[in-house]
Amino acid sequence: MNKPLHNKTLFITGASRGIGRAIALKCAEDGANIVVAAKTAEPHPKLEGTIHSVAKDIEAAGGRALALQLDVRDDALVQAAMAKAAETFGGIDILINNASAILLTDTLDTPMKRFDLMNAVNARATFACSQACLPFLLKADNPHILNLSPPMAMTAHWFKDHLAYTMSKYGMSMCTLGMAAEFESSGVAVNSLWPQTTIATAAVEHNFPKEIYLASRTPAIMADAAYAVLTKDSKAATGQFFIDEAVLESEGVTDFSKYAIRPGTPLFTDLFLD
């Protein structure tokens, strides 16, 4: 059986739960090396998953794991984590900028502390992690950076209700746009991936009404779509803003019911998609 990610090394931020964890487990089935880079090293009272529990799940799924506690806002820690990952597995082939912070508030209701958090974890950390990882990616065969960020539509509609969050997520997408062009001649693919519908993660559970959570899909759809993107030829697929459903349709998937939290419930389209 063809396993294109066998022995490939993936560095995934925010991988202790949700979409990051799902992508890690999907790629582990190929026998990939997964760096689980996230803040949660001890069990959280309200949120499932730690870097250590995910590392065990990865190994059970057939991969190798390195659990690294990492605050992506700390440049020195980011640099050290990349070096540790490359030392452990002999390089880095793929970076997934999955870590994210969210607060869907308007301008007057957004504390500057939360503005700074979202922009630091989303836009700034995507740039910093990519910058720190690129020296290793430039030596890799078929290297990819995948940012979990939306296509950019510069219309007021997506800014007026949650300006700070939109700025931070579009900052990630601007990294995709710019770095894809900058490193295209070097063969490093830089793409974004975003869900067609809301995904049943802790972020959706805590920031949206319960009805939206139940009208969501599981993180598995993003994992399957990410796998499809990451196994493409890096020289042929870069600078794209992929949508999970469209990616899987192009792979021949026609039945998406298995991904629904509550099959038969009309799905809720995610932010930034008209």
Secondary structure, DSSP 8 states (H G I E B T S, - for coil): ---TTTT-EEEEETTTSHHHHHHHHHHHTTT-EEEEEES--S--SSS---HHHHHHHHHHHT-EEEEEE--TT-HHHHHHHHHHHHHHHSS--EEEE---------GGG--HHHHHHHHIIIIIHHHHHHHHHHHHHTTSSS-EEEE-------SGGGTSS-HHHHHHHHHHHHHHHHHHHHHGGGT-EEEEEE-SB-B-SHHHHHHS-HHHHHTSB-THHHHHHHHHHHTS-TTTS-S-EEEHHHHHHHTT----GGGBSSTTS---B-TT--
